[in-house]
Amino acid sequence: MTLEKHDLLHEIPESREAIHALKTGSEHFARLFDEYHELDHEIHRIETGVESTSDEYLETRKKARLNLKDQLYAMIREYEAAMAS
């Protein structure tokens, strides 16, 4: 099984400009973005065997990453909709 990192620029490359604008223009987005990427790196280290934890801990971290991704995605879509208006 190939393990992939889930960075936002890889997940939604069509939103690269919106992500950049939000990172530089919104402290809230920038904080969530950094938190998401730190969590993604932690999960990747666990999945590749660099770090060892319980399956329960890993699943909890994955759910936290998904929650952050949902929040970030909503902010990106809202920004893009506002820019299209």
DRENSEVEX-226744 format. One record per atom (N, C-alpha, C): residue number from 0; residue in three letters; atom name; x, y, z. Coordinates in steps of 0.1 Angstrom, whole numbers, plus 2048, in hexadecimal, padded with zeros to 3 digits. Atoms other than C-alpha are relative to their C-alpha. Layout:
N
NUM	ALA	CA	X	Y	Z
...
This chain:
85
0	MET	N	808	7F4	800
0	MET	CA	800	800	800
0	MET	C	809	80C	800
1	THR	N	7F9	7F4	801
1	THR	CA	80D	822	7F6
1	THR	C	7FA	80A	80A
2	LEU	N	805	7F6	7F7
2	LEU	CA	80A	83C	811
2	LEU	C	802	80E	7FA
3	GLU	N	7FF	7F3	806
3	GLU	CA	802	85F	805
3	GLU	C	7FF	80B	80B
4	LYS	N	802	7F4	7F7
4	LYS	CA	806	880	817
4	LYS	C	7F3	807	7FA
5	HIS	N	80C	7FA	804
5	HIS	CA	7E6	894	816
5	HIS	C	801	810	801
6	ASP	N	7FF	7F1	7FF
6	ASP	CA	7F3	8B8	813
6	ASP	C	7F5	806	7F7
7	LEU	N	80B	7FA	807
7	LEU	CA	7D8	8D0	807
7	LEU	C	804	804	7F1
8	LEU	N	7FD	7FC	80E
8	LEU	CA	7EB	8DC	7E8
8	LEU	C	800	7F4	7F7
9	HIS	N	801	80D	808
9	HIS	CA	7ED	8B7	7DC
9	HIS	C	7F1	7FC	7FF
10	GLU	N	80D	804	800
10	GLU	CA	7C9	8B1	7E5
10	GLU	C	7F7	809	7F7
11	ILE	N	808	7F7	808
11	ILE	CA	7BA	8D0	7D4
11	ILE	C	809	80A	7F9
12	PRO	N	7F7	7F7	807
12	PRO	CA	7D4	8DE	7BC
12	PRO	C	7F9	80C	7F9
13	GLU	N	807	7F5	807
13	GLU	CA	7BA	8F3	7AA
13	GLU	C	7FD	80C	809
14	SER	N	802	7F5	7F6
14	SER	CA	7B7	908	7CA
14	SER	C	80D	806	805
15	ARG	N	7F2	7FB	7FC
15	ARG	CA	7DC	911	7CC
15	ARG	C	7FF	80F	803
16	GLU	N	800	7F2	7FE
16	GLU	CA	7D5	936	7C8
16	GLU	C	7F8	804	80C
17	ALA	N	808	7FD	7F4
17	ALA	CA	7B9	937	7E2
17	ALA	C	807	7FC	80D
18	ILE	N	7F9	805	7F4
18	ILE	CA	7CE	923	7FB
18	ILE	C	80B	80A	803
19	HIS	N	7F5	7F6	7FD
19	HIS	CA	7EB	93C	7F7
19	HIS	C	7FA	80D	805
20	ALA	N	806	7F3	7FC
20	ALA	CA	7D4	95A	7FA
20	ALA	C	7FA	7FF	80F
21	LEU	N	805	802	7F3
21	LEU	CA	7C3	94C	819
21	LEU	C	80B	7FE	80B
22	LYS	N	7F5	801	7F7
22	LYS	CA	7E4	942	829
22	LYS	C	806	80D	804
23	THR	N	7FA	7F3	7FD
23	THR	CA	7F1	965	826
23	THR	C	7F6	80A	805
24	GLY	N	809	7F6	7FC
24	GLY	CA	7D1	977	82D
24	GLY	C	7F7	7FD	80B
25	SER	N	809	804	7F5
25	SER	CA	7C0	963	848
25	SER	C	808	7F9	80B
26	GLU	N	7F9	807	7F5
26	GLU	CA	7D1	95B	869
26	GLU	C	7FA	7F3	804
27	HIS	N	807	80C	7FC
27	HIS	CA	7B6	942	871
27	HIS	C	803	7F5	7F6
28	PHE	N	7FD	80A	80A
28	PHE	CA	7BB	930	850
28	PHE	C	80E	7FB	801
29	ALA	N	7F1	803	7FF
29	ALA	CA	7E1	931	854
29	ALA	C	802	7F6	80B
30	ARG	N	7FF	808	7F4
30	ARG	CA	7DE	922	877
30	ARG	C	7FB	7F2	7FD
31	LEU	N	806	80D	803
31	LEU	CA	7C7	906	86B
31	LEU	C	808	7F8	7F6
32	PHE	N	7F7	806	80A
32	PHE	CA	7DD	900	84D
32	PHE	C	80C	7F9	806
33	ASP	N	7F4	805	7F9
33	ASP	CA	7FC	8FC	862
33	ASP	C	7FD	7F4	809
34	GLU	N	804	80C	7F7
34	GLU	CA	7EA	8E5	87B
34	GLU	C	7FD	7F4	7F7
35	TYR	N	803	80B	809
35	TYR	CA	7DD	8D0	85E
35	TYR	C	80D	7F9	7FB
36	HIS	N	7F4	806	806
36	HIS	CA	7FF	8CB	84F
36	HIS	C	809	7FA	80B
37	GLU	N	7F8	807	7F5
37	GLU	CA	810	8C3	871
37	GLU	C	7F9	7F3	803
38	LEU	N	807	80C	7FD
38	LEU	CA	7F5	8A9	877
38	LEU	C	802	7F6	7F4
39	ASP	N	7FE	809	80B
39	ASP	CA	7F9	89B	854
39	ASP	C	80E	7FA	800
40	HIS	N	7F2	805	7FF
40	HIS	CA	81F	898	859
40	HIS	C	801	7F5	80B
41	GLU	N	800	80A	7F5
41	GLU	CA	819	886	87A
41	GLU	C	7FA	7F3	7FC
42	ILE	N	806	80C	805
42	ILE	CA	801	86E	86A
42	ILE	C	809	7F8	7F6
43	HIS	N	7F7	806	80A
43	HIS	CA	819	867	84E
43	HIS	C	80B	7F9	807
44	ARG	N	7F5	807	7F9
44	ARG	CA	835	85F	866
44	ARG	C	7FB	7F4	807
45	ILE	N	805	80C	7FA
45	ILE	CA	81F	847	879
45	ILE	C	7FD	7F5	7F6
46	GLU	N	803	80A	80A
46	GLU	CA	813	836	85A
46	GLU	C	80C	7FA	7F9
47	THR	N	7F4	805	806
47	THR	CA	836	832	84C
47	THR	C	809	7F9	80A
48	GLY	N	7F8	807	7F6
48	GLY	CA	843	823	86D
48	GLY	C	80A	808	807
49	VAL	N	7F6	7F8	7FA
49	VAL	CA	859	840	877
49	VAL	C	7FC	802	80F
50	GLU	N	805	7FF	7F3
50	GLU	CA	843	844	896
50	GLU	C	7F7	7F5	803
51	SER	N	809	80B	7FC
51	SER	CA	830	82A	8A9
51	SER	C	7F5	805	80A
52	THR	N	80B	7FD	7F7
52	THR	CA	80E	82F	8B9
52	THR	C	7F5	7F5	7FF
53	SER	N	80C	80A	801
53	SER	CA	7ED	81C	8BF
53	SER	C	7F8	804	7F4
54	ASP	N	809	7FE	80C
54	ASP	CA	7D4	818	8A3
54	ASP	C	7F6	80A	804
55	GLU	N	80A	7F7	7FC
55	GLU	CA	7BB	82B	8B8
55	GLU	C	805	80F	7FF
56	TYR	N	7FA	7F3	801
56	TYR	CA	7D3	849	8BA
56	TYR	C	800	805	7F2
57	LEU	N	7FF	7FD	80E
57	LEU	CA	7D9	848	895
57	LEU	C	7F2	804	7FA
58	GLU	N	80D	7FD	805
58	GLU	CA	7B4	847	88D
58	GLU	C	7FB	80E	805
59	THR	N	804	7F3	7FA
59	THR	CA	7AE	865	8A5
59	THR	C	806	80B	7F8
60	ARG	N	7F8	7F6	807
60	ARG	CA	7C9	879	893
60	ARG	C	7FA	801	7F2
61	LYS	N	806	7FF	80D
61	LYS	CA	7BA	870	871
61	LYS	C	7F3	807	800
62	LYS	N	80D	7F9	7FF
62	LYS	CA	798	87C	87C
62	LYS	C	802	80F	802
63	ALA	N	7FD	7F1	7FE
63	ALA	CA	7A7	89D	888
63	ALA	C	805	806	7F3
64	ARG	N	7FB	7FB	80C
64	ARG	CA	7B9	8A1	867
64	ARG	C	7F4	802	7F6
65	LEU	N	80C	7FF	809
65	LEU	CA	798	89B	854
65	LEU	C	7F7	80C	804
66	ASN	N	808	7F4	7FB
66	ASN	CA	786	8B5	86A
66	ASN	C	807	80D	7FB
67	LEU	N	7F9	7F4	804
67	LEU	CA	7A1	8CF	863
67	LEU	C	7FF	802	7F0
68	LYS	N	801	800	80F
68	LYS	CA	7A0	8C6	83D
68	LYS	C	7F2	806	7FC
69	ASP	N	80E	7FC	803
69	ASP	CA	77A	8CB	83D
69	ASP	C	7FF	80F	802
70	GLN	N	800	7F2	7FD
70	GLN	CA	77E	8ED	84E
70	GLN	C	807	809	7F5
71	LEU	N	7F8	7F9	80A
71	LEU	CA	799	8F8	836
71	LEU	C	7FA	800	7F2
72	TYR	N	807	801	80D
72	TYR	CA	787	8EC	817
72	TYR	C	7F4	809	800
73	ALA	N	80B	7F7	7FF
73	ALA	CA	768	8FF	822
73	ALA	C	804	80F	7FE
74	MET	N	7FB	7F2	801
74	MET	CA	77C	91F	826
74	MET	C	805	803	7F2
75	ILE	N	7FB	7FE	80E
75	ILE	CA	78D	91A	804
75	ILE	C	7F4	802	7F6
76	ARG	N	80B	7FF	809
76	ARG	CA	76C	915	7F2
76	ARG	C	7F8	80D	802
77	GLU	N	806	7F3	7FD
77	GLU	CA	75D	933	804
77	GLU	C	808	80B	7FA
78	TYR	N	7F8	7F6	806
78	TYR	CA	77A	948	7F9
78	TYR	C	7FF	800	7F1
79	GLU	N	801	800	80F
79	GLU	CA	778	93C	7D5
79	GLU	C	7F3	805	7FB
80	ALA	N	80D	7FC	803
80	ALA	CA	753	942	7D4
80	ALA	C	7FF	80F	800
81	ALA	N	800	7F1	7FF
81	ALA	CA	758	966	7E0
81	ALA	C	808	806	7F5
82	MET	N	7F8	7FA	80B
82	MET	CA	773	96C	7C6
82	MET	C	7FA	7FF	7F3
83	ALA	N	807	802	80D
83	ALA	CA	75D	95F	7AA
83	ALA	C	7F4	809	7FF
84	SER	N	80C	7F7	801
84	SER	CA	741	977	7B3
84	SER	C	803	80E	7FB
